[in-house]
């Protein structure tokens, strides 16, 4: 073989290696870009999905409040109390209507929405609430009672519609995560294979790159798992994570026959705060209160979560009523010490919270929903008694409808 032929073969071999190396790098780059965009899209979708589920959860809470206020309205004989109940019903109806408008907007157009029939049920429910609020007192004994009874009869249908929608949204979210993680797994596998071949046949130092990229993907997956369990605004656990953890702790409490306490916290006059200081001010207030809750509830086994809107919930496994009361009072004091100005509040010059506490002996008190319902009722009593205080549920009884569920 001549010199020229040797030089030609050397150049050809070098060019071939270079082309393979560039091709491998190009493939790695392409897979990395696809992986990056897939992960970012997944994170964005899960943040919006969590926000959507939170909105539906808020609708559920508001529909229950509307039914409760309506029922009390037709039973109450005191004129001043009826005026207060109509105001509370009006606020709840407006909030539910705003949430429904947002749910029907373009913001969530790419996600699972309620069926047309379910939307019509909710719209009719909101319309009934507005009609009850609009009725004058002379109509109290006849037309108002009729409207209120219609609302109460429709409340279970509305709750079922909202629950169905939330379940569909959760299933869609889980399917989306599974699909994206599957694609991410394929992308990881291909990237690893290309790098391994290149390291073996071209540059062994490329093995370090494999490890680096694998670590980054693991970190991204961990970040995704963390983000899917957090509330986007406050950084606390979101409603979905709270439900899962409560169920886990409740089952463990049944096995060990231990107690559990729940604390529900509501920021007093938060709608007026938003009206006065704007939504940015409201968001800043929620963040500060959330930070205070995290600092106050210190045990690693306890959980602080955003329950919806301006409400937060604390779950305290293996904690009796006295322990829960101490923590609740500490929370109330620490929030008041923040000295967040609230000029529109009729309770205080500063932002305050009302708190409901309930404790349960898991072996004897039935279902976990009873515990939350009792804490929510205690919260209602705290708000009804002047706010900026802690009220404790005396007992945790069975909720109507759960007796049959327990038997099955």
FENBEL-V235072 format. One record per pair of residues at least 4 apart in sequence whose C-alpha atoms are under 8 Angstrom apart, sorted by the first residue. I is the first residue (numbers start at 1). J is the second residue. D is the distance in whole Angstrom. If there is no record, write none. Layout:
BEGIN
I/J/D
I/J/D
END
This chain:
BEGIN
1/5/6
1/6/7
2/6/6
3/7/6
4/8/6
5/9/6
6/10/6
7/11/6
8/12/6
9/13/6
10/14/6
11/15/6
12/16/6
13/17/6
14/18/6
15/19/6
16/20/6
17/21/6
17/202/8
18/22/6
19/23/6
20/24/6
21/25/6
21/198/7
21/202/8
22/26/6
23/27/6
24/28/6
24/194/6
24/195/8
24/198/7
25/29/6
26/30/6
27/31/6
28/32/6
28/191/6
28/194/7
28/195/8
29/33/6
30/34/6
31/35/6
31/187/6
31/191/7
32/36/6
32/187/8
33/37/6
34/38/6
35/39/6
35/184/6
35/187/7
36/40/6
37/41/6
38/42/6
38/180/7
38/184/8
39/43/6
39/180/8
39/220/8
40/44/6
41/45/6
42/46/6
42/176/8
42/177/7
42/180/7
43/47/6
43/224/6
43/227/7
43/228/8
44/48/6
45/49/6
46/50/6
46/173/7
46/227/8
46/228/6
47/51/6
47/227/7
47/228/7
47/232/7
48/52/6
48/108/8
49/53/6
49/111/7
49/169/7
49/173/7
50/54/6
50/228/7
50/231/7
50/238/8
50/240/8
51/55/6
51/231/8
51/232/8
52/56/6
52/103/7
52/108/7
53/57/6
53/166/6
53/169/7
53/170/8
54/58/6
54/239/7
54/308/6
55/59/6
55/99/6
55/103/8
55/308/8
56/60/6
56/162/7
56/166/7
57/61/6
57/162/8
57/166/8
57/308/7
58/62/6
58/96/8
58/99/8
58/308/6
58/309/7
59/63/6
59/96/6
59/99/7
59/100/8
59/162/8
60/64/6
60/159/6
60/162/7
60/163/8
61/65/6
62/66/6
62/92/6
62/93/7
62/95/8
62/96/6
63/67/6
63/92/8
63/96/7
63/155/7
63/158/8
63/159/7
64/68/6
64/155/7
64/159/8
65/69/6
65/89/8
65/92/7
66/70/6
66/89/6
66/92/6
66/93/7
66/129/7
67/71/6
67/151/7
67/152/5
67/155/7
68/72/6
69/73/6
69/85/6
69/86/8
69/88/7
69/89/6
70/74/7
70/85/8
70/89/7
70/148/6
70/151/8
70/152/8
71/75/7
71/148/7
71/149/8
71/152/7
72/76/6
72/85/8
73/82/6
73/85/6
73/86/7
74/140/8
74/141/8
74/144/8
74/145/6
74/148/7
76/81/7
76/82/6
77/81/8
77/82/7
78/82/6
79/83/6
80/84/6
81/85/6
82/86/6
83/87/6
84/88/6
85/89/6
86/90/6
86/133/6
87/91/6
87/133/8
88/92/6
89/93/6
89/129/7
89/133/7
90/94/6
90/129/7
90/130/7
90/133/6
91/95/6
92/96/6
93/97/6
93/126/6
93/129/6
93/130/7
94/98/6
95/99/6
96/100/6
96/126/7
97/101/6
97/123/8
97/126/6
98/102/6
99/103/6
100/104/6
101/105/6
102/107/7
103/107/8
103/108/6
103/113/8
104/108/7
104/109/8
104/113/8
105/109/7
109/113/8
111/169/7
112/165/8
112/168/7
112/169/6
112/172/7
113/165/7
113/169/8
114/118/6
114/119/6
114/161/8
114/162/8
114/165/5
115/119/6
116/120/6
117/121/6
118/122/6
118/158/7
118/161/6
118/162/8
119/123/6
120/124/6
121/125/6
121/157/8
121/158/6
122/126/6
122/158/6
123/127/6
124/128/6
125/129/6
125/151/6
125/154/7
125/155/8
125/158/8
126/130/6
127/131/6
128/132/6
128/147/7
128/148/8
128/150/8
128/151/6
129/133/6
129/151/7
130/134/6
131/135/6
131/147/8
132/144/6
132/147/6
132/148/7
135/139/6
135/140/7
135/144/7
136/140/7
139/143/5
139/144/6
140/144/5
140/145/7
141/145/6
142/146/6
143/147/6
144/148/6
145/149/6
146/150/6
147/151/6
148/152/6
149/153/6
150/154/6
151/155/6
152/156/8
153/157/8
154/158/6
155/159/6
156/160/6
157/161/6
158/162/6
159/163/6
160/164/6
161/165/6
162/166/6
163/167/6
164/168/6
165/169/6
166/170/6
167/171/6
168/172/6
169/173/6
170/174/6
171/175/6
172/176/6
173/177/6
174/178/6
175/179/6
176/180/6
177/181/6
178/182/6
179/183/6
180/184/6
181/185/6
182/186/6
183/187/6
184/188/6
185/189/6
186/190/6
187/191/6
188/192/6
188/214/7
188/217/8
189/193/6
190/194/6
191/195/6
192/196/6
192/210/6
192/214/8
193/197/6
194/198/6
195/199/6
195/206/7
195/207/7
195/209/8
195/210/6
196/200/6
196/206/8
196/207/7
196/210/8
197/201/6
197/202/8
198/202/5
198/203/6
198/204/8
198/206/7
199/203/5
199/204/4
199/205/7
199/206/5
199/207/6
200/204/6
205/209/8
206/210/7
207/211/7
208/212/6
209/213/6
210/214/6
211/215/6
212/216/6
213/217/6
214/218/6
215/219/6
216/220/6
217/221/6
218/222/6
219/223/6
220/224/6
221/225/6
222/226/6
223/227/6
224/228/6
225/229/7
226/230/7
227/231/8
227/232/8
229/237/6
229/238/6
229/240/7
229/241/5
230/235/6
230/236/6
230/237/4
230/238/5
230/241/8
231/235/5
231/236/5
231/237/6
231/238/5
231/239/8
231/306/7
233/283/7
233/287/7
234/286/7
234/287/5
234/290/6
234/291/8
234/306/8
235/290/8
236/290/7
236/304/7
236/305/5
236/306/6
237/241/6
237/242/6
237/303/8
237/304/7
237/305/5
237/306/6
238/242/6
238/305/6
238/306/6
238/307/7
239/243/6
239/305/7
239/306/6
239/307/6
239/308/8
240/244/6
241/245/6
242/246/6
242/303/8
242/305/6
243/247/6
244/248/6
245/249/6
246/250/6
246/315/7
246/368/8
247/251/6
247/368/8
248/252/6
249/253/6
249/317/7
250/254/6
250/362/7
250/368/7
251/255/6
252/256/6
253/257/5
253/258/5
253/259/7
253/260/8
253/317/8
253/318/8
253/362/6
253/363/8
254/258/7
254/362/6
254/363/6
257/361/8
257/362/6
257/363/5
258/318/6
258/361/6
258/362/6
258/363/7
259/317/7
259/318/5
259/319/6
259/320/6
259/359/7
259/360/6
259/361/4
259/362/6
260/315/7
260/316/6
260/317/5
260/318/5
260/319/5
260/320/7
260/359/6
260/360/5
260/361/7
260/362/7
261/315/6
261/316/5
261/317/6
261/318/8
261/319/6
261/320/6
261/321/7
261/324/6
261/357/7
261/358/6
261/359/4
261/360/6
261/371/8
262/313/7
262/314/6
262/315/5
262/316/6
262/324/8
262/357/6
262/358/5
262/359/6
262/371/7
262/372/7
262/375/6
263/313/6
263/314/5
263/315/7
263/324/7
263/328/7
263/355/7
263/356/6
263/357/5
263/358/7
263/375/6
264/311/7
264/312/6
264/313/4
264/314/6
264/355/6
264/356/5
264/357/7
264/375/6
264/376/6
264/379/7
265/311/6
265/312/5
265/313/6
265/353/6
265/354/6
265/355/5
265/356/7
265/379/7
266/310/6
266/311/4
266/312/7
266/353/6
266/354/5
266/355/6
266/379/8
267/310/6
267/311/7
267/351/7
267/352/6
267/353/4
267/354/6
268/345/8
268/347/8
268/351/7
268/352/6
268/353/5
268/354/6
268/383/8
268/387/7
268/388/7
269/273/6
269/344/8
269/345/6
270/274/6
270/282/8
270/310/7
271/275/6
272/276/6
272/344/6
272/345/7
273/277/6
273/278/8
273/282/7
273/342/6
273/344/7
273/345/8
274/278/5
274/279/5
274/281/7
274/282/5
275/279/8
276/343/8
276/344/7
277/281/5
277/282/7
278/282/6
279/283/6
280/284/6
281/285/6
282/286/6
283/287/6
284/288/6
285/289/6
285/340/8
286/290/6
286/310/7
287/291/6
288/292/6
289/293/6
289/335/6
290/294/6
291/295/6
292/296/6
292/331/8
292/334/7
292/335/7
293/297/6
293/304/7
293/331/6
294/298/7
294/304/7
296/327/8
296/330/7
296/331/6
296/334/8
297/302/7
297/303/8
297/304/8
297/327/7
298/302/7
301/316/7
301/317/7
302/314/7
302/315/6
302/316/5
302/317/7
303/314/6
303/315/5
303/316/7
304/312/7
304/313/6
304/314/5
304/315/7
305/312/6
305/313/5
305/314/6
306/310/8
306/311/6
306/312/4
306/313/6
307/311/5
307/312/5
307/313/6
308/312/7
316/324/7
319/323/6
319/324/6
319/359/8
320/324/6
320/359/6
320/360/8
321/325/6
321/357/8
321/358/7
321/359/5
322/326/6
323/327/6
324/328/6
324/357/7
324/359/8
325/329/6
325/357/7
325/390/8
325/392/8
326/330/6
327/331/6
328/332/6
328/355/7
328/357/7
328/390/7
329/333/6
329/389/8
329/390/7
330/334/6
331/335/6
332/336/6
332/352/7
332/353/6
332/354/7
332/355/8
332/388/7
332/389/7
332/390/8
333/337/6
334/338/7
335/339/8
335/351/7
335/352/6
335/353/7
336/340/8
336/350/7
336/351/6
336/352/5
336/353/8
338/351/8
339/350/5
339/351/7
340/350/5
340/351/5
341/349/6
341/350/5
341/351/6
342/348/7
342/349/5
342/350/5
342/351/5
343/349/6
343/350/7
344/349/8
345/349/6
345/350/8
345/351/8
347/352/8
347/386/7
347/387/7
347/388/7
348/352/7
352/387/8
352/388/5
353/387/7
353/388/5
353/389/7
354/379/6
354/382/6
354/383/6
354/387/5
354/388/5
354/389/5
354/390/6
355/378/7
355/379/5
355/382/6
355/388/8
355/389/6
355/390/5
355/391/6
356/375/5
356/376/6
356/377/7
356/378/4
356/379/4
356/380/7
356/381/8
356/382/7
356/390/6
356/391/5
356/392/6
356/393/7
357/374/8
357/375/5
357/376/8
357/378/6
357/379/7
357/390/7
357/391/6
357/392/5
357/393/6
358/371/6
358/372/7
358/374/6
358/375/5
358/378/8
358/392/6
358/393/5
358/394/8
358/395/8
358/396/7
359/371/7
359/393/8
359/395/8
359/396/7
360/365/6
360/371/6
360/396/6
361/365/6
362/366/7
362/367/8
365/370/8
365/396/6
365/397/7
365/398/7
366/370/7
366/397/8
366/398/6
366/406/8
367/371/7
367/398/7
367/402/7
367/406/8
368/372/7
369/373/6
369/399/8
370/374/6
370/396/6
370/397/6
370/398/6
370/399/6
371/375/6
371/396/6
372/376/6
373/377/6
373/399/8
374/378/6
374/393/6
374/395/8
374/396/6
374/397/8
375/379/6
375/392/7
375/393/6
376/380/6
377/381/6
377/393/7
378/382/6
378/391/5
378/392/6
378/393/5
379/383/6
379/390/8
379/391/6
380/384/6
381/385/6
381/391/7
382/386/7
382/387/5
382/388/8
382/389/6
382/390/6
382/391/5
383/387/4
383/388/8
383/389/8
398/402/7
398/403/7
399/403/8
401/405/7
402/406/6
403/407/7
404/408/7
END
